[in-house]
Amino acid sequence: MIASFITNLIAYLAGKHHLKKKIKNHKMWFDSEIERIKKKYHL
């Protein structure tokens, strides 16, 4: 379990820089997903 956590942490840190470049695209997608879910569950 701890080895899995460490592997995930390393992958997260390595991907963090790459993620920053993609975050703008993902934010647009994420916002639209939130709106869709809100409508679906009437939040």
N, C-alpha and C positions, 0 to 999 in steps of 0.2 A: 504494500500500500504506500509506504513512504517512497520507495523507488519510483512508483508511478507518479507520485506528487512531484518529485524532483524532475522527472522527465518532462512532465507537463509545464513546470515552472521554467525550465530551460527553453522549451519550445515557445512559451509565451514571451520570454524576454527576447529571444531571437526574432520572433515575429512582430514585436512591438513597433520597431522602426518601419517595417513594411506596412504594418497596419495603419500607421499615421497617414500614409499616402492614400490608402483606400478608404479612410474613415469618412471623407466627404460623401463619396458614393453610397456607402453603407448607411450614413445618417439619413439620407433622403429615403432609402428603402425602408429603414427602421421606422422613421416617422410615419410613412404610409402604412406599414404593418400595424403600428399602434392604432392609427385611425380605424383601420379595418377591424381590429379586435374590439375596439371600443364600440363600434356600431354593432358588431356581432353579439356582444354581451350587454349592450345598452348601458355602458358605463358613463 
